[in-house]
Amino acid sequence: MTKLFRCFSALAFIAALGAIATLVIFDGFNQLRLTPVHQQAGALSLLFIGSSYIGLQFSSGRRWNETLKEIFLGVAFVLWGGEQFLPSSPWVTAMDSAVILIFVADLSLIIVKRLKRKDHNQP
């Protein structure tokens, strides 16, 4: 199962790079104007990179309590990308709030952990 998740992670990563390349190329051709291709390529980039990161976490073999934070980070990217395809609604607002909550909580945990360290030079 680990190999399957790693293959999925690699394929989703390659797809994310392809979506980013599409985004940059089409933005260049369209003088950075907002186009449907820009919106879709950006959304797919977020979906693919989040999916890749989640697959990587499932293949890590670490305990669940160690990988749960990383899985939530991947989920935030998937939600962020997914909401780009949806029209405004209370559901999309809830998704957006969940994304913000996950990002703020994730960075907060990192900040608190580093503030508690006695050796300030360590990452």
Contacts in CASP RR format, 6 or more apart in sequence:
PFRMAT RR
TARGET T0000
AUTHOR 0000-0000-0000
METHOD contacts of the structure
MODEL  1
MTKLFRCFSALAFIAALGAIATLVIFDGFNQLRLTPVHQQAGALSLLFIG
SSYIGLQFSSGRRWNETLKEIFLGVAFVLWGGEQFLPSSPWVTAMDSAVI
LIFVADLSLIIVKRLKRKDHNQP
2 59 0 8 1.000
2 61 0 8 1.000
3 59 0 8 1.000
5 55 0 8 1.000
5 56 0 8 1.000
5 58 0 8 1.000
5 59 0 8 1.000
6 55 0 8 1.000
6 56 0 8 1.000
6 59 0 8 1.000
8 51 0 8 1.000
8 52 0 8 1.000
8 55 0 8 1.000
9 52 0 8 1.000
9 53 0 8 1.000
9 55 0 8 1.000
9 56 0 8 1.000
9 59 0 8 1.000
10 52 0 8 1.000
12 48 0 8 1.000
12 49 0 8 1.000
12 50 0 8 1.000
12 51 0 8 1.000
12 52 0 8 1.000
12 55 0 8 1.000
13 48 0 8 1.000
13 49 0 8 1.000
13 52 0 8 1.000
15 44 0 8 1.000
15 48 0 8 1.000
16 44 0 8 1.000
16 45 0 8 1.000
16 48 0 8 1.000
16 49 0 8 1.000
16 50 0 8 1.000
16 52 0 8 1.000
19 41 0 8 1.000
19 42 0 8 1.000
19 44 0 8 1.000
19 45 0 8 1.000
19 48 0 8 1.000
20 41 0 8 1.000
20 42 0 8 1.000
20 45 0 8 1.000
22 37 0 8 1.000
22 41 0 8 1.000
23 37 0 8 1.000
23 38 0 8 1.000
23 41 0 8 1.000
23 42 0 8 1.000
23 45 0 8 1.000
26 35 0 8 1.000
26 37 0 8 1.000
26 38 0 8 1.000
26 41 0 8 1.000
27 38 0 8 1.000
30 37 0 8 1.000
30 38 0 8 1.000
39 84 0 8 1.000
40 84 0 8 1.000
40 85 0 8 1.000
42 81 0 8 1.000
42 84 0 8 1.000
43 81 0 8 1.000
43 82 0 8 1.000
43 84 0 8 1.000
43 85 0 8 1.000
44 81 0 8 1.000
46 77 0 8 1.000
46 78 0 8 1.000
46 80 0 8 1.000
46 81 0 8 1.000
46 82 0 8 1.000
46 84 0 8 1.000
47 77 0 8 1.000
47 78 0 8 1.000
47 81 0 8 1.000
47 82 0 8 1.000
49 77 0 8 1.000
50 73 0 8 1.000
50 74 0 8 1.000
50 75 0 8 1.000
50 77 0 8 1.000
50 78 0 8 1.000
51 74 0 8 1.000
51 78 0 8 1.000
53 70 0 8 1.000
53 73 0 8 1.000
53 74 0 8 1.000
53 77 0 8 1.000
54 71 0 8 1.000
54 74 0 8 1.000
54 75 0 8 1.000
54 78 0 8 1.000
57 67 0 8 1.000
57 70 0 8 1.000
57 71 0 8 1.000
57 74 0 8 1.000
58 67 0 8 1.000
58 71 0 8 1.000
60 67 0 8 1.000
61 67 0 8 1.000
69 106 0 8 1.000
69 109 0 8 1.000
72 102 0 8 1.000
72 105 0 8 1.000
72 106 0 8 1.000
73 102 0 8 1.000
73 103 0 8 1.000
73 106 0 8 1.000
75 102 0 8 1.000
76 98 0 8 1.000
76 99 0 8 1.000
76 102 0 8 1.000
76 103 0 8 1.000
76 106 0 8 1.000
79 95 0 8 1.000
79 98 0 8 1.000
79 99 0 8 1.000
79 102 0 8 1.000
80 96 0 8 1.000
80 99 0 8 1.000
82 95 0 8 1.000
83 92 0 8 1.000
83 95 0 8 1.000
83 96 0 8 1.000
83 99 0 8 1.000
86 92 0 8 1.000
86 95 0 8 1.000
114 123 0 8 1.000
END
